[in-house]
Amino acid sequence: MICLITFKIKFKTMNTEDIQNMVIEIINRHLDNHEIEHEACINSELIGTNAILDSMGLVNIIVDIESEFLDIDIEISLTSEKAFSRKISPFRNIKSLTTFINEQINEPEK
């Protein structure tokens, strides 16, 4: 009897700069698609009075970011209790979002 076992190898690490570039690219694509005259950078605000996105835009980029990471076999959740229970929101700006994603990707498995 032959038993085949398949393992899915998950890409475990990604550096902060790669995450940041990926997030900025996704957001800039959204801005272009919606003809919003702004170019995202690391300090661009995602919530608040100076936000570059409205609430629906934020929801859309959350879905897009999760999907694009999943396309490269990295599973993240930006809508988890962990994200919403933080004292300082990970959606404050691109830098804080990048930090939150980096923590999820690179934290040791429990």
C-alpha positions, 0 to 999 in steps of 0.5 A, spaced: 500 500 500 502 506 497 500 512 501 501 519 498 502 525 503 501 532 500 504 538 504 503 545 502 509 549 503 507 556 505 512 562 504 514 564 511 517 570 510 517 577 506 521 583 508 518 589 510 520 593 504 517 588 499 510 588 503 510 596 503 511 596 495 506 591 494 501 595 499 502 601 495 502 598 488 495 595 490 492 602 493 495 606 487 492 601 482 485 602 486 486 610 486 488 610 478 482 605 477 477 610 481 480 616 477 483 619 484 488 624 483 493 622 489 499 617 489 500 613 495 506 613 499 508 610 506 505 616 510 499 616 506 493 616 511 488 611 510 482 613 515 481 620 518 480 627 515 486 626 510 485 619 508 486 618 501 480 613 501 473 613 503 470 607 507 468 603 501 475 604 498 478 602 504 474 596 504 476 594 497 483 595 498 483 590 504 480 585 500 485 586 494 491 586 499 488 579 502 487 576 495 494 578 492 497 575 498 493 569 498 495 569 490 502 568 493 500 563 498 501 568 504 494 568 508 493 574 512 487 577 515 486 584 515 479 584 518 481 579 524 479 581 532 486 582 532 486 588 527 480 591 530 482 590 538 488 594 537 489 601 541 492 604 535 489 602 528 493 598 523 489 602 518 491 609 520 496 609 514 500 605 509 506 604 514 502 602 520 498 597 515 505 594 513 507 593 520 501 589 521 501 585 515 509 584 517 507 581 524 502 576 521 507 574 516 513 573 520 510 572 527 512 565 529 507 559 529 504 557 535 
